Amino acid sequence: MTHKTSAAALAALLLSTALAAASPTEGEIRKIDAAAGKLTVRHGPIENLGMDAMTMVFRMPETGMASGLAVGDRVTFEADRVNGALTITRIEKAN
């Protein structure tokens, strides 16, 4: 592979990674299990994961992520696959 080809391949890889980055999704909290580090959310489509709208359980990397949230709250969140598990990477109450 030449230097030009390697640079083009790297640029394509970086672009595809950026396009696959988590994008904000709206949802509603259905259940909080802080002790187990899990959050059940009814959500719209999650483009970066190729998911349709549904209700499902996500892992939370930190139990403190659920602090200030309650069942029924409307939220905006980002999710991704972390170590093979569907994980909320950012969450906040919707305005």
PyRosetta script that sets phi, psi and omega in degrees:
from pyrosetta import init, pose_from_sequence

init()
pose = pose_from_sequence("MTHKTSAAALAALLLSTALAAASPTEGEIRKIDAAAGKLTVRHGPIENLGMDAMTMVFRMPETGMASGLAVGDRVTFEADRVNGALTITRIEKAN")
pose.set_psi(1, 133.9)
pose.set_omega(1, 179.3)
pose.set_phi(2, -81.2)
pose.set_psi(2, 167.6)
pose.set_omega(2, 179.0)
pose.set_phi(3, -61.0)
pose.set_psi(3, -41.2)
pose.set_omega(3, 179.4)
pose.set_phi(4, -63.4)
pose.set_psi(4, -42.6)
pose.set_omega(4, 180.0)
pose.set_phi(5, -65.4)
pose.set_psi(5, -41.5)
pose.set_omega(5, 179.0)
pose.set_phi(6, -62.3)
pose.set_psi(6, -42.8)
pose.set_omega(6, 179.8)
pose.set_phi(7, -64.3)
pose.set_psi(7, -40.8)
pose.set_omega(7, 179.4)
pose.set_phi(8, -66.6)
pose.set_psi(8, -40.5)
pose.set_omega(8, 178.8)
pose.set_phi(9, -64.6)
pose.set_psi(9, -41.9)
pose.set_omega(9, 178.4)
pose.set_phi(10, -63.7)
pose.set_psi(10, -43.7)
pose.set_omega(10, 179.1)
pose.set_phi(11, -61.5)
pose.set_psi(11, -41.7)
pose.set_omega(11, 178.9)
pose.set_phi(12, -64.3)
pose.set_psi(12, -40.5)
pose.set_omega(12, 178.9)
pose.set_phi(13, -64.0)
pose.set_psi(13, -45.1)
pose.set_omega(13, 179.4)
pose.set_phi(14, -63.5)
pose.set_psi(14, -39.9)
pose.set_omega(14, 179.2)
pose.set_phi(15, -65.4)
pose.set_psi(15, -44.2)
pose.set_omega(15, -179.2)
pose.set_phi(16, -65.7)
pose.set_psi(16, -35.7)
pose.set_omega(16, 177.4)
pose.set_phi(17, -66.1)
pose.set_psi(17, -42.4)
pose.set_omega(17, 179.5)
pose.set_phi(18, -64.0)
pose.set_psi(18, -40.0)
pose.set_omega(18, -179.1)
pose.set_phi(19, -68.7)
pose.set_psi(19, -28.3)
pose.set_omega(19, -178.2)
pose.set_phi(20, -88.7)
pose.set_psi(20, -0.1)
pose.set_omega(20, -178.8)
pose.set_phi(21, -60.9)
pose.set_psi(21, 151.4)
pose.set_omega(21, -179.2)
pose.set_phi(22, -58.7)
pose.set_psi(22, 139.1)
pose.set_omega(22, 176.8)
pose.set_phi(23, -120.0)
pose.set_psi(23, 150.6)
pose.set_omega(23, -177.4)
pose.set_phi(24, -60.2)
pose.set_psi(24, 139.3)
pose.set_omega(24, 178.8)
pose.set_phi(25, -130.3)
pose.set_psi(25, 143.6)
pose.set_omega(25, 177.8)
pose.set_phi(26, -94.5)
pose.set_psi(26, 148.1)
pose.set_omega(26, 179.3)
pose.set_phi(27, -161.8)
pose.set_psi(27, -176.6)
pose.set_omega(27, 178.2)
pose.set_phi(28, -134.3)
pose.set_psi(28, 131.5)
pose.set_omega(28, 179.1)
pose.set_phi(29, -68.9)
pose.set_psi(29, 126.5)
pose.set_omega(29, 179.2)
pose.set_phi(30, -107.5)
pose.set_psi(30, -31.1)
pose.set_omega(30, 179.8)
pose.set_phi(31, -157.9)
pose.set_psi(31, 142.6)
pose.set_omega(31, 176.5)
pose.set_phi(32, -122.4)
pose.set_psi(32, 122.6)
pose.set_omega(32, 174.8)
pose.set_phi(33, -123.4)
pose.set_psi(33, 78.0)
pose.set_omega(33, -175.6)
pose.set_phi(34, -62.0)
pose.set_psi(34, -36.2)
pose.set_omega(34, -178.7)
pose.set_phi(35, -62.3)
pose.set_psi(35, -36.5)
pose.set_omega(35, 179.8)
pose.set_phi(36, -91.0)
pose.set_psi(36, -5.7)
pose.set_omega(36, -179.1)
pose.set_phi(37, 69.8)
pose.set_psi(37, 36.4)
pose.set_omega(37, -177.6)
pose.set_phi(38, -128.2)
pose.set_psi(38, 148.5)
pose.set_omega(38, -178.9)
pose.set_phi(39, -136.3)
pose.set_psi(39, 126.4)
pose.set_omega(39, 176.9)
pose.set_phi(40, -97.3)
pose.set_psi(40, 126.6)
pose.set_omega(40, -174.9)
pose.set_phi(41, -131.7)
pose.set_psi(41, 132.0)
pose.set_omega(41, 167.9)
pose.set_phi(42, -88.0)
pose.set_psi(42, 121.3)
pose.set_omega(42, -171.1)
pose.set_phi(43, -135.5)
pose.set_psi(43, 162.9)
pose.set_omega(43, 172.5)
pose.set_phi(44, -80.3)
pose.set_psi(44, -173.4)
pose.set_omega(44, 179.8)
pose.set_phi(45, -58.8)
pose.set_psi(45, 141.6)
pose.set_omega(45, 175.7)
pose.set_phi(46, -113.3)
pose.set_psi(46, 98.2)
pose.set_omega(46, -171.3)
pose.set_phi(47, -60.2)
pose.set_psi(47, -46.2)
pose.set_omega(47, -175.2)
pose.set_phi(48, -67.5)
pose.set_psi(48, -17.4)
pose.set_omega(48, 177.1)
pose.set_phi(49, -104.3)
pose.set_psi(49, -2.4)
pose.set_omega(49, -179.8)
pose.set_phi(50, 65.6)
pose.set_psi(50, 34.3)
pose.set_omega(50, -177.0)
pose.set_phi(51, -106.4)
pose.set_psi(51, 141.9)
pose.set_omega(51, 171.8)
pose.set_phi(52, -81.2)
pose.set_psi(52, 173.4)
pose.set_omega(52, 176.1)
pose.set_phi(53, -64.2)
pose.set_psi(53, 138.3)
pose.set_omega(53, 179.3)
pose.set_phi(54, -171.8)
pose.set_psi(54, 179.6)
pose.set_omega(54, 172.1)
pose.set_phi(55, -111.6)
pose.set_psi(55, 129.8)
pose.set_omega(55, -178.7)
pose.set_phi(56, -155.3)
pose.set_psi(56, 166.9)
pose.set_omega(56, 179.9)
pose.set_phi(57, -95.6)
pose.set_psi(57, 134.1)
pose.set_omega(57, 176.1)
pose.set_phi(58, -119.3)
pose.set_psi(58, 152.5)
pose.set_omega(58, 170.5)
pose.set_phi(59, -83.1)
pose.set_psi(59, 154.5)
pose.set_omega(59, 172.4)
pose.set_phi(60, -117.9)
pose.set_psi(60, 127.1)
pose.set_omega(60, -179.1)
pose.set_phi(61, -66.8)
pose.set_psi(61, -23.0)
pose.set_omega(61, 179.2)
pose.set_phi(62, -135.3)
pose.set_psi(62, 131.1)
pose.set_omega(62, -179.9)
pose.set_phi(63, -63.4)
pose.set_psi(63, -24.6)
pose.set_omega(63, 178.7)
pose.set_phi(64, -67.2)
pose.set_psi(64, -13.8)
pose.set_omega(64, 179.0)
pose.set_phi(65, -60.9)
pose.set_psi(65, -29.3)
pose.set_omega(65, -177.8)
pose.set_phi(66, -84.0)
pose.set_psi(66, -6.7)
pose.set_omega(66, -179.4)
pose.set_phi(67, -57.8)
pose.set_psi(67, 128.2)
pose.set_omega(67, 179.0)
pose.set_phi(68, 86.3)
pose.set_psi(68, -3.7)
pose.set_omega(68, 178.5)
pose.set_phi(69, -101.4)
pose.set_psi(69, 150.0)
pose.set_omega(69, 178.4)
pose.set_phi(70, -138.3)
pose.set_psi(70, 156.9)
pose.set_omega(70, 175.8)
pose.set_phi(71, -55.6)
pose.set_psi(71, 132.7)
pose.set_omega(71, -179.0)
pose.set_phi(72, 98.1)
pose.set_psi(72, -15.5)
pose.set_omega(72, 178.7)
pose.set_phi(73, -65.1)
pose.set_psi(73, 137.7)
pose.set_omega(73, 171.2)
pose.set_phi(74, -83.6)
pose.set_psi(74, 135.0)
pose.set_omega(74, -176.4)
pose.set_phi(75, -134.8)
pose.set_psi(75, 159.9)
pose.set_omega(75, 167.4)
pose.set_phi(76, -116.1)
pose.set_psi(76, 129.9)
pose.set_omega(76, -176.3)
pose.set_phi(77, -145.0)
pose.set_psi(77, 165.4)
pose.set_omega(77, 172.9)
pose.set_phi(78, -123.6)
pose.set_psi(78, 141.8)
pose.set_omega(78, 179.7)
pose.set_phi(79, -135.2)
pose.set_psi(79, 153.3)
pose.set_omega(79, 178.7)
pose.set_phi(80, -153.1)
pose.set_psi(80, 170.5)
pose.set_omega(80, 176.3)
pose.set_phi(81, -90.6)
pose.set_psi(81, 115.7)
pose.set_omega(81, -179.3)
pose.set_phi(82, -118.5)
pose.set_psi(82, 117.6)
pose.set_omega(82, -176.6)
pose.set_phi(83, 51.0)
pose.set_psi(83, 38.9)
pose.set_omega(83, 176.8)
pose.set_phi(84, 84.2)
pose.set_psi(84, -6.1)
pose.set_omega(84, -178.6)
pose.set_phi(85, -108.1)
pose.set_psi(85, 139.9)
pose.set_omega(85, 175.6)
pose.set_phi(86, -71.1)
pose.set_psi(86, 120.1)
pose.set_omega(86, -168.8)
pose.set_phi(87, -132.5)
pose.set_psi(87, 135.7)
pose.set_omega(87, 172.8)
pose.set_phi(88, -77.7)
pose.set_psi(88, 123.3)
pose.set_omega(88, -178.5)
pose.set_phi(89, -100.3)
pose.set_psi(89, -17.5)
pose.set_omega(89, 177.9)
pose.set_phi(90, -158.3)
pose.set_psi(90, 139.5)
pose.set_omega(90, 178.1)
pose.set_phi(91, -152.1)
pose.set_psi(91, 142.8)
pose.set_omega(91, 175.3)
pose.set_phi(92, -153.8)
pose.set_psi(92, 155.0)
pose.set_omega(92, 176.2)
pose.set_phi(93, -62.9)
pose.set_psi(93, 140.8)
pose.set_omega(93, 178.3)
pose.set_phi(94, -76.0)
pose.set_psi(94, 150.6)
pose.set_omega(94, 179.1)
pose.set_phi(95, -79.8)
pose.dump_pdb("model.pdb")
